[in-house]
Amino acid sequence: MHAILYETTYKRYLAMQPINLKEDVQPLSEFRSGVSSFIQQVTETKRPLLITQHGKGVAILADVGEFENLQMRLELLESLYKAETQINEGRGITHKDAKSMVMKSIKA
């Protein structure tokens, strides 16, 4: 039950919707002429919009909430990587010691 709840929460709040290549790729010239409609599309679908120039991707327009969630996800992954590295280098502490440290800080 906990794994399903975690997975649902994780996907809902941290995973950005994938780009739909048929709908979410627009040349800069079309983007300029329909900026408000593309902003509305990104806001409603929660999918980023890839803007191209001369056939190459040059920018991404993303929903603010989705972008913030992506940043949180990146921070979490960086923290996990740092923690794994520290443990692999022998710089971790036991659960008992960690719990003791937390309990002392709560009582202080």
C-alpha positions in Angstrom: 0.0 0.0 0.0 2.8 2.5 0.9 4.7 1.8 -2.3 1.6 2.5 -4.4 0.8 5.7 -2.6 4.5 6.8 -2.9 4.6 5.9 -6.6 1.3 7.8 -7.3 2.5 10.8 -5.3 5.9 10.7 -7.0 4.4 10.6 -10.5 1.8 13.3 -9.7 4.1 15.8 -8.2 7.5 15.1 -9.6 7.3 13.7 -13.1 6.8 16.1 -15.9 4.5 15.0 -18.7 6.3 13.8 -21.8 6.3 15.8 -25.0 3.8 14.7 -27.6 5.8 15.1 -30.8 2.7 15.7 -33.0 1.3 18.5 -30.8 4.1 19.9 -28.7 6.8 20.9 -31.3 6.3 24.3 -33.0 8.5 26.5 -35.2 9.4 29.9 -33.7 7.4 31.7 -36.4 4.2 29.8 -35.5 4.9 30.3 -31.8 5.2 34.1 -32.3 1.9 34.3 -34.0 0.0 32.2 -31.4 1.8 32.8 -28.1 -1.3 33.0 -25.9 -2.8 29.8 -27.4 0.5 27.9 -26.8 0.7 29.1 -23.2 -2.9 27.9 -22.7 -2.0 24.5 -24.3 1.0 24.1 -21.9 -1.0 25.2 -18.9 -3.9 22.8 -19.7 -1.9 19.7 -20.8 1.0 20.2 -18.4 3.3 19.1 -21.2 6.3 21.3 -22.3 6.4 22.8 -25.7 9.5 22.5 -27.8 10.2 25.6 -29.9 12.3 25.1 -33.0 14.3 27.5 -35.3 15.6 26.3 -38.6 14.5 22.8 -37.7 16.4 22.6 -34.5 15.2 22.8 -30.9 16.1 26.2 -29.3 13.7 26.6 -26.3 11.2 24.9 -24.1 8.1 26.5 -22.7 6.9 24.7 -19.6 4.1 25.1 -17.1 5.5 26.8 -13.9 4.2 24.2 -11.6 5.6 21.4 -13.7 9.0 23.2 -13.9 9.1 23.7 -10.1 8.3 19.9 -9.7 11.1 19.1 -12.1 13.5 21.2 -10.0 12.4 19.4 -6.8 12.9 16.1 -8.5 16.4 17.1 -9.5 17.3 18.2 -6.0 16.0 14.9 -4.6 18.0 12.9 -7.0 21.1 15.0 -6.3 20.6 14.4 -2.5 20.2 10.7 -3.0 23.3 10.5 -5.2 25.3 12.4 -2.5 24.0 10.1 0.2 24.9 7.0 -1.7 28.3 8.3 -2.4 28.9 9.1 1.3 27.7 5.6 2.3 29.9 3.9 -0.3 32.9 5.9 1.1 32.1 4.7 4.6 30.9 8.1 5.9 27.4 6.8 6.8 26.0 6.3 10.3 23.8 3.6 11.8 20.1 4.0 12.1 20.4 3.9 15.9 23.0 6.8 15.9 20.8 8.8 13.4 17.7 8.3 15.6 19.7 9.3 18.7 20.9 12.5 17.0 17.4 13.4 15.9 15.9 12.8 19.4 18.6 14.9 21.0 17.9 17.8 18.6 14.1 17.6 19.3 14.6 17.6 23.1 17.0 20.5 22.9 
